[in-house]
Amino acid sequence: MFAVADLDQGIELMRSITGIAPEFGGSHPGHGTRNALMSLGDDQYLEVIAPDPDQVLTGTLGEELASASPFVRTWAVATSSYEQLVNCLEPSGFGHHVVDMSRTRPDGVHLAWRILFVTNHPFGLAMPFFIDWLDSPHPAESTPKGCTLRAFNLQCPGGDDLRAFFSAIQLDVAVATGPLRMSADVQAPRGEVMIA
């Protein structure tokens, strides 16, 4: 999730970095945001997210992003079941909550998905959220192609503990210990680029 204060500027920034322009996806009603998406290869995509000027932003993620400099805000892991994840949360001392979300694409296709957010953990935005696309088509199938994710780089305080949690849920992602930093190495028409 690449956060920007203005979606049109975010789209142009991605075009200048990669050579591919993300395509407008739609608005997230009640969340104060709208997005544009681009494929990063099989079942992987980049979401550029920004405030939606047509929504009331007070108390929403859109309000938080309104003054943001472009940055990788967080990341998501796709799953078709939350069972294993939920079973690992309690022994780790973590909680969770699930949010149902939806939007309609510009072509009229309605998307609905569920997101599980892990709570009561010390890792901040280094902890991914977990997304179940239900019966909706995966965004990587219908968004602009031409880029491939080579690596996702994650560093955070307490990296060893986060790595242990990922191991428990069988999530194979390298985690370094240090100040919070997230970036993606992408093979793009403009060559190998880093989105950070």
ABEGO torsion letter per residue (X at the ends): XBBBABAAAAAAAAAAAAGBBBBBAEBBBGAGBBBBBBBAEBGBBBBBBBBBAABBABGBAAAAAAABBBBBABBBBBBABAAAAAAAAAAAGBBBBBBBBBBBBAAGBBBBBBBBBBBGBAAEAABBBBBBAEABBBAAAABBBGBBBABBBBBBBGAAAAAAAAAAAGBBBBBBBEBBBBBBBBBBAAEBBBBX
